[in-house]
Amino acid sequence: MTAQTAQQGDLVTVIGLEVHVQLETDTKIFCGCSTEPSDEPNDNVCPVCLGLPGALPVLNEAAVEAAVKIGKAIDADIPEETRFHRKNYYYPDLPKNFQITQYDEPICADGELEVSVEGTRRTVAIERAHLEEDPGSLQHVGGGGGIDSAEYTLVDYNRAGTPLMEIVTAPDFRSPSEVRAFLAELEEVLEYLSVFDAERDGSLRIDANLSIIPEEEIDGDDTDEIGMDALEAANRTEVKNISSHKGAEKALAYEETRQKNAIQRGRAVEQETRHWDESRGITVSMRSKEEEKDYRYFEEADLPPLRVSGWKDEIAIPELPSARRERFQDEYDLSEEAASKLTSTKQVADFYEDVAGEFDPDLAATWVADNLLGELNYRDIEITEIEGRLEEIKRLVELLAEDEITAKNARETVLRSMLDDGRTPDEVVSEEGLGKTGEDEVQQAVVEAVDENPDAVDDYESGDDGAINFLVGQVMQKTGGSADPGDVNQLLRAELED
């Protein structure tokens, strides 16, 4: 498809991403230090991740396995042999003054990821994805905590050496909203692979390169086709310190506007690296943009070439979100919207299939996608936080399916009490007296409501169909809300037609 362009006059926005994903492993990529978060700074460190003289790295097998899974998920080429290099630069959070990474022989290359942008599926090219070690983390203190205003900066090396996968896209994005959609899809895929924990602080960090290019320098009529000469001529700005989908959209929208305003006022856009200050909602200049030659890459002599040729075929990946969405639509006859909600995480999709295997798929979809997820979102709770209570949720669906409680009471009383008070569905039904009223009692309440409200009966018989709602309310009041409103409506109409 033709990518949506973000234009102002004759200018087009071009964006490429470098997404840094922390891999979920027990230990760091080149040493045995724990990757578990610690309240104490510089606690999970050793001579290897501190870069002390004579310390030698040993590659973590679990990190390589995670990288291969990602490569398969993005349909990338995984070569027979790959190598590690040293990327040299000085920064306080890099204890060795170089980072062990991959350069011209990455573990994954030439991949792609299909993403939905405003209801249309399109493919984003992924140029490479490579393994590397995470630097430490910086804490800016005083002066509002901004990188440009802090009084001093503290360094914590607990994060140094955590396995990272850097995923580099082609410059395929034409608006900040496209970037947000891609990041959401990518995060879903990573969670399905069980190689990533979105709840971990700093687990997803984005560097974005944004250029503004005159429309006439695009090759042909398709805004996907950007000429290399045009890209090289544009002064690309790198925006760092982005840590969320929403943050990426906001940072790039600001930077897009800043650059376009500068161009329209006749000012040059500097090629530089800028820091996204989330608290102020602006980007600030950090330094001039480095070029590849500035990093002085050379091969890491302490690590042999990595070969995964035979092993990679044995590493399986699960059904991915896009495939599962399509299957849910076909197998359970769900709408695209419902299927998207139900595949938002692997845990949600697994639970839906568990419920749909025992009850009507439409009922299961309503209860998982709308009722359960809606109540969890309202409370800012993830489904993983109630994993031990999912059988209770299924029991609630069973009570509803067997017509033992009304949908209204199940949704508005039982489910909410379960989440807020920790009670089981049977306890709530028993203690609140929510068992469904018998047919004879409902019929008796219908007769009483008709006898006690002659004005509403006259209105209904005069053609005011809305009067039936008043009578339904009277019956529900008499039955303490334990009757089914749909059944009451039918019984009232039958009574009034006699």
Secondary structure as UniProt FT lines:
FT   STRAND          7..8
FT   TURN            9..10
FT   STRAND          11..22
FT   TURN            41..42
FT   TURN            47..51
FT   TURN            53..54
FT   HELIX           61..73
FT   TURN            74..75
FT   STRAND          81..82
FT   STRAND          85..88
FT   TURN            92..93
FT   TURN            95..96
FT   STRAND          98..101
FT   STRAND          108..117
FT   TURN            118..119
FT   STRAND          120..133
FT   STRAND          137..141
FT   HELIX           143..145
FT   TURN            147..149
FT   STRAND          152..156
FT   TURN            157..158
FT   TURN            160..161
FT   STRAND          163..169
FT   HELIX           176..192
FT   TURN            193..194
FT   TURN            198..199
FT   TURN            201..202
FT   STRAND          204..214
FT   HELIX           215..217
FT   TURN            220..221
FT   TURN            223..224
FT   HELIX           228..233
FT   STRAND          237..242
FT   HELIX           245..264
FT   TURN            265..266
FT   STRAND          272..277
FT   TURN            278..281
FT   STRAND          282..288
FT   HELIX           292..295
FT   STRAND          298..299
FT   TURN            301..302
FT   STRAND          306..307
FT   TURN            309..311
FT   HELIX           312..314
FT   HELIX           321..332
FT   HELIX           336..342
FT   HELIX           346..356
FT   TURN            357..358
FT   HELIX           361..365
FT   HELIX           366..372
FT   HELIX           373..378
FT   TURN            379..380
FT   HELIX           383..389
FT   HELIX           390..401
FT   TURN            402..403
FT   HELIX           407..409
FT   HELIX           410..415
FT   HELIX           416..421
FT   HELIX           425..432
FT   HELIX           439..452
FT   HELIX           454..461
FT   TURN            462..463
FT   TURN            465..466
FT   HELIX           467..478
FT   TURN            479..481
FT   HELIX           485..497
//
